[in-house]
């Protein structure tokens, strides 16, 4: 009789599926490279949307862009399913930590599914606007009973994810999931991981703060996704410099994803 654990184990034992999951890390790196480049462009006076949708649009405009979008969708779908398999097979002996890890794996899987869906939309000729989606979601939450409280919780949740990225980078917690080589290669990958995680954490954290601002001001237009968060950074004192640094950090995170594709424990 088939069980979820048996299905998860069979998926992880599949060489083809493991290769697809590693490709998922590669394409995740490409997406972050493009988002980081757009952020740097905004910091230097250019335009563009520095989020998943903006990255997909940039990729679609290139030769073989549609093919690459399909590869991104398939790779991230495989990576999302891999994360779910990790959640099902979590073998931590501490029951409290086990459920904590499972929640983390499922949350990561949802994020990968979302990016894969965005890639699929663009591969089929469509488009999406994360800022409009965030505004619409915020308006719906504010209209519900206790909407202000709920939207604050959403903002705190997103900000907590950003903080988790920062902590993960600062403490090098990501190392335990990598089978790193010795020497200079190890130091380089770890450094890229630290810089990348912290930069992504800052961007996600600002997005969470925007949800809280929308709740406090009762203005859903204040809420926004990653693109709105990065534009908000640009509006701060020394904002262009801060945004340039964060954008460069996202590029570094993309490069880290390439190393992660090779050395992730799978």
WOCOR-V93907 format. One record per pair of residues at least 6 apart in sequence whose C-alpha atoms are under 7 Angstrom apart, sorted by the first residue. I is the first residue (numbers start at 1). J is the second residue. D is the distance in Angstrom with one decimal. If there is no record, write none. Layout:
{{I/J/D} {I/J/D}}
This chain:
{{5/88/6.1} {5/89/6.2} {8/85/4.6} {8/88/6.8} {11/17/6.5} {12/18/6.5} {17/78/6.9} {20/75/5.5} {20/78/5.9} {21/75/6.0} {21/78/5.1} {21/79/4.4} {21/82/6.8} {22/261/4.8} {23/75/5.4} {23/261/6.8} {24/72/6.9} {24/75/3.9} {24/76/4.6} {24/78/6.8} {24/79/5.4} {25/257/5.6} {25/258/6.5} {25/260/6.7} {25/261/5.0} {26/257/6.1} {26/258/5.1} {26/261/5.9} {27/72/5.4} {27/75/6.9} {28/257/6.7} {29/254/3.7} {29/255/6.1} {29/257/4.8} {29/258/6.0} {30/254/6.1} {31/55/6.1} {32/250/5.9} {32/251/6.0} {32/253/6.8} {32/254/4.9} {33/250/6.6} {33/251/4.4} {33/254/5.1} {34/55/5.5} {35/50/5.0} {35/51/5.8} {35/55/5.6} {36/247/4.2} {36/248/6.0} {36/250/4.8} {36/251/4.9} {37/247/6.4} {37/251/6.9} {38/48/6.1} {38/49/6.9} {38/50/5.3} {39/50/5.5} {39/230/7.0} {39/243/6.7} {39/244/6.8} {39/247/4.9} {40/243/6.8} {40/244/4.9} {40/247/5.2} {40/248/6.9} {41/47/6.4} {42/48/7.0} {43/234/6.5} {43/240/4.5} {43/241/6.9} {43/243/5.7} {43/244/5.4} {44/240/6.9} {48/54/6.7} {49/227/5.8} {50/226/6.8} {50/227/4.6} {51/226/5.5} {51/227/5.1} {52/115/6.7} {53/118/6.6} {53/128/5.9} {53/129/6.5} {56/119/6.2} {56/122/6.5} {59/65/5.3} {60/66/5.6} {66/123/5.3} {69/119/5.4} {69/120/6.8} {69/123/5.4} {70/119/7.0} {70/120/6.5} {70/123/6.1} {72/116/6.6} {72/119/6.5} {73/116/4.2} {73/117/6.7} {73/119/5.4} {73/120/5.7} {76/112/5.6} {76/113/6.8} {76/116/5.4} {77/112/6.8} {77/113/5.9} {77/116/6.0} {80/109/4.2} {80/112/5.4} {80/113/6.0} {81/109/6.8} {83/105/5.3} {83/106/6.6} {83/109/5.5} {84/105/6.3} {84/106/5.8} {84/109/6.3} {86/105/6.8} {87/102/4.4} {87/105/5.5} {87/106/6.5} {90/98/6.3} {90/102/6.8} {92/98/5.2} {121/127/6.2} {130/225/5.7} {131/224/4.7} {131/225/5.3} {131/228/6.6} {134/223/6.2} {134/224/5.1} {134/225/6.1} {135/220/5.2} {135/221/5.5} {135/223/5.6} {135/224/6.2} {138/151/6.8} {138/220/5.2} {138/223/6.8} {139/220/5.2} {141/147/5.0} {141/150/6.8} {141/151/6.3} {142/148/5.5} {142/151/6.8} {148/215/5.0} {151/211/6.5} {151/212/6.6} {151/215/5.7} {152/211/6.7} {152/212/4.9} {152/215/5.9} {154/211/7.0} {155/208/4.2} {155/209/5.9} {155/211/4.7} {155/212/5.0} {156/208/6.2} {158/204/6.8} {158/205/6.5} {158/208/4.6} {159/204/6.5} {159/205/4.2} {159/206/7.0} {159/208/4.3} {159/209/6.4} {162/201/3.9} {162/202/6.1} {162/204/4.7} {162/205/4.3} {163/201/5.8} {163/205/6.4} {165/197/5.3} {165/198/6.1} {165/200/6.8} {165/201/4.6} {166/197/5.8} {166/198/4.2} {166/201/4.9} {168/174/6.3} {168/197/6.8} {169/193/6.3} {169/194/4.1} {169/195/6.8} {169/197/4.8} {169/198/5.4} {170/194/5.9} {170/198/7.0} {172/194/6.3} {177/264/6.1} {177/265/5.7} {178/263/5.4} {178/264/4.5} {178/265/5.3} {179/263/5.2} {179/264/6.2} {179/265/5.9} {180/186/5.8} {180/263/5.9} {189/256/6.1} {189/259/6.5} {192/252/5.7} {192/253/6.4} {192/256/5.4} {193/253/6.3} {193/256/5.6} {195/249/5.9} {195/252/6.8} {196/249/5.0} {196/250/5.6} {196/252/5.3} {196/253/3.8} {197/253/6.5} {199/246/5.1} {199/249/5.0} {199/250/6.0} {200/250/6.1} {203/226/6.6} {203/229/6.2} {203/230/6.4} {204/226/6.5} {206/229/5.4} {207/224/6.4} {207/225/5.7} {207/226/6.0} {207/229/4.8} {210/222/6.1} {210/223/4.9} {210/224/6.5} {211/223/4.8} {213/222/6.6} {214/220/5.1} {214/221/7.0} {214/222/4.8} {214/223/5.4} {230/243/6.6} {233/239/5.4} {233/242/6.8} {233/243/5.9} {234/240/4.9} {234/243/5.6}}
